[in-house]
Amino acid sequence: MKPRVVMIVGTTGVGKSQLAVTLAEKFNGEIINGDALQMYDGLPIATNKLPSAERKSIPHHLLGCIRLDEETWTVGQYVHNATAIIGDLVARGKLPIVVGGTHYYTQSLLFEGSLVKSETKEPLSFEAQEKKWPILAASTEDMLQQLNVIDPETASRWHPNDRRKIRNSLEVYLTSGRKPSDIYREQQRSISQPISPQGPVTGHNSGEIDSAGHPPSSLRFDPLILWIHADPDKLSVRLDQRVEQMVDTGLIQEVQSMQECLQTLERSGTPVDQSRGIQTAIGFKELLPYVVASAGRAPNVERPEQIKKQGIELTKIATRQYARRQQKWIRNKLLQALKEHDALGKLVVLDGTELLQWTRSVELIAVDAVDAFLRGDSLPNSALPPTVDNDILVRNARGHNKARYCELCDLTLMTQQQWDAHPQSKKHRKATKTPIDWQALYPKAPVKGELATADVRDIKG
């Protein structure tokens, strides 16, 4: 029997952490962090770590567990450690509750076989991978070129600028010795295997290589998935307000402190990669220019307050964009994967739009769902949110994407729908228009007192 696990998903700012604590208190649970940046020590305000006082003495695993001077974790390392923790919790009679907004991590944990196994006992860190296979540290263009040599079928699926997907596809090949496209076809052949309607789903899905370049497989656990959804427009207002609160509670001072720590590491000879790890937290790079300007280290800066205002606005924009990406992942990736496993019945949607109705619309329904889940009863009925097109699961069952390049517009398009619509776009229509020679149509008449060029030649002759 597969271990039972509760997984709470949703965008940033919908109250996932608070619900996790409530459920852990009621059902003898412990919480496993599923947010990639909250695993790092530092920036508790920027990464929205739940304050210790609000954790109510509930153990939180994989939270603030990576020091700044440690190597960056990969998703494989997260899955390895989280799986071990879940096994320990189940052995101690605890309910594992996974909560976090890095849905690539939580989905990789949920689906067994979504990451190709390495020949080493434990997954390698980013730095160890790049030391062993230098191509993984190369430019995105060079990696895509190498992937195109190894597996042109997979290379054609990714946008030329999508470094993560291209790198992960190369990692699949280097780790397993097999082309990702071969693994994809092998997974496709297992579609015909019947899926048992009894209990947890154990069959394979369609084998579509996921958005990270990895081929998903079967469910690792018997899950109950609680999706806290909120109306996007109302959520955006809430997120803007939260950024203001973060600034009021010390976000800028936190960025300053983190920058000083990173500078100390660099001076001690420890390299700091600004493109990964805790440094990618929203708010850090947006407010860093103000921190530098206010310290007098930026030349020709006359209005640091204007830089501060701009940094806060950029933080709000980045937060809203992140929430949209999270929503898109759940809609296009998680729901589709659950459908392929005949496991949409394991999903309960909670409406977290109105905070004043939180107890009735989120907490009580979640408690009833977990109680039914643990007793083996039917889960509460819940409909997909209005923002999820009812036909989306059908549309997403299509074949995989393929990159198409328009030379006229210097633009790469990833879906057939985008490619079909592109000729009617303003940019393409402008590029295909024949330039009008206005000078030929309307030649400029000579100014009074001036002679035309031909007249000058006649005089000289």
Buried (B, 14 or more C-beta within 10 A) or exposed (E): EBBBBBBBBBBBBBBBBBBBBBBBEBBEBBBBBBBBBBBBBBBBBBBBBBEEEEBEEBBBBBBBBBEBEBBBBBBBBBBBBBBEBBEEBBEEEBBBBBBBBBBBBBBBBBBBBBBBEBEEEEBBBBBBBBEEBEBBBBEBEEBBBBBBEBBEBBBBBBBBEBBEBBBBBBBBBBBBEEBBBBBBEEBBEBEEEEBEEEEBBBBBBBBBBBBBBBBBBBBBBBBBBBBBBBBBEEBBEBBBEBBEEBBEEEBBEBBBBBBEBBEEBEEEEEEBEEEEBBBBBBBBBBBBBBBBBBEEEBEEBEEBEEBBEBBBEBBBBBBBEBBBEBBEBBBBBBBBBBBBBBBBEBBBBBBBBEEEEBEEBBBEBBBBBBBBBEEEEEBBEBEBBEEBEEEBBEEBEEEEBBBBEBEEBEBBBBEEEBBEEBEEBEEBEEBEEEEEEEEEEEEEEEEEEEEEEEEEEEEEE
